[in-house]
Amino acid sequence: MTPRASIDFPAIRVLDGALATELERCGCDISGPLWSAHVLDTSPETIVALHLDYLRAGADCIATVSYQVSSFGYRELGRPPQDSARALQQSVALAEKARAAYARSSNRRTWIAASLGPYGAALHNGAEYHGRYSISFDDLVAFHAERIAILAATTADFLAFETIPSLEEAHAILRALGQTPSASAWISFTCGGTLHVAHGEPLRECAAAIADSPQVLAIGINCTAPQRITPLIAEAQAGAAARRPIIVYPNSGETWNAQTRTWHGHADPSAFTALAREWFAAGAQAVGGCCRTTPAHIAAIAATRPSPAAS
């Protein structure tokens, strides 16, 4: 993993967009308990192509297809821990393959974030959107520490903890990171309103709790409705008190019906131009997209990338 001191985070202004829903648009089956990670087995080249699409759209940073990977999840399918370890390593290798292909036509520097979802994602029952788990704090630490140790030995530039629903899980991640001092990460929360994370704690309290960790690169907000982002940036800034940059990557604006397992509404990539401009103006260091966003959304965000003088 790249040493923290060599990560020029201020240069990262545009993140990538959705992986799972875009892989599904490409015809991949993500219906199983491993979600997008199933595609590591079935169609790895599709993952490489999607990473390339996001880099060509203007993303400075691409996230690996590892959000749902854990030995816990693989055991449920009767697969050994070695398979989950290999999947984590493979996800980084595929992102590296895409980055190398992109570098043949561009000298723009890009980064790889190794994506790690919350414990609730491994349960694949929607628990990441409320964070009410039946697991001890020590076991939660162990869940995250196992994956951190594996990814810290890869060429990913840093880790991306995504869709974290609670302050307790953020504390568990900090404890787990401490077991691998070489690892650095951003921690991004999913929020249920304009003040609180999904579990109910104030976002500013969560931001304050992690801002002093030397292993935390940035504080994020993701998998959240776009209309909530601007006030949430202010809340995160209030907690971080300029100690860490704020990054945001919301959903497209469509809504998910868990009963019918379908998306509803319309997502216009062009609308992200005005929204991204608003989020950058509000102080976001980097902007990207989460569920149902596409390379077109990222191209719209890239078009609003602030100039270095305005950063």
Phi, psi and omega in degrees: 000141182298132177303143184304322185296338182266002179270111181272076188301325178301339178283344179274108181245333184236123176265172177277189181243204184298143173256305186300309184291331175287322175297323177296319177299331180280000178099005180280146178270113179243025187280347183279178185293343178269358176053233185295337181295340176302330184289341173301326178276322193265327186205066183300327181293333176293325177296314179301315181298321180291318174304317179297320178303318181289321177296317179292335177284346177119006179293135173275337186220132175246143180258142182285161179273063185229007184310317188260008185274129174197154177296329177302311181292323180290325177299325179300331179266007180076021182254146185285162179302331180299329180292320179290323177297316179296323179296318177300314180295319180296321182299322178289318180300322179291320176296321177297322179298318179294318180298318179296320178296319179295322182295341178288343180238000181209141175261012178291131181287138179225163185233158176240124175254124177279110186283133176225121179275172178286171177303323181300331178294323179294335178284342181045043178230017181085006184295338179293346180265005171221336174072017179266095186253152171258073181209143179286160179299317181297321178290327177294319176300314181297321178303313182283322184298323181300314182288322179302314182299321180291312184288334179295339180269004179262183180267010174302146181286325179193176179261154175232104174276119191239149175059041179282124190265349190214159176293322181300317181292326175298318176297320179296321178295317177300318179297318180293319178300323180299338178281347177230082187300338180284346185276141172230157189202157160260153176239120185241132185258148169261137189239144182262000180196210180255006181230331193237152170283171189302325181284341176122347180286148176299136179300323181296328176292320178295316179298317180297325184290333184250351189293335183271354181291127179293348180266355180266120181275324185200163178245129187238167173227123180215173180049049184222149181299138185299330182290348179267350193293315185301310177295330178291326175301316179297320179294316179295320178297321180298323179283320183285334178049047176067010180279336178217147176290158179250132176238150181222138173211088184280173173290175185288338187113346173285161181241147183259127175262107186293332181288316181266351182054049179224155176265146181228150180103186183229138179241113181261111180304327182295333179293337179290342178298308180293320180295314180298320177299320179295318182290321175297317180296329180284351176116005178293132178285321181218148183227139175208204181223158177242224189307132174074002172278160190226173173304330177294322175297318182291323175298322178295320177294315182301329180293342180256005183307124180297147176290157180306324180294333181270353184286000000 
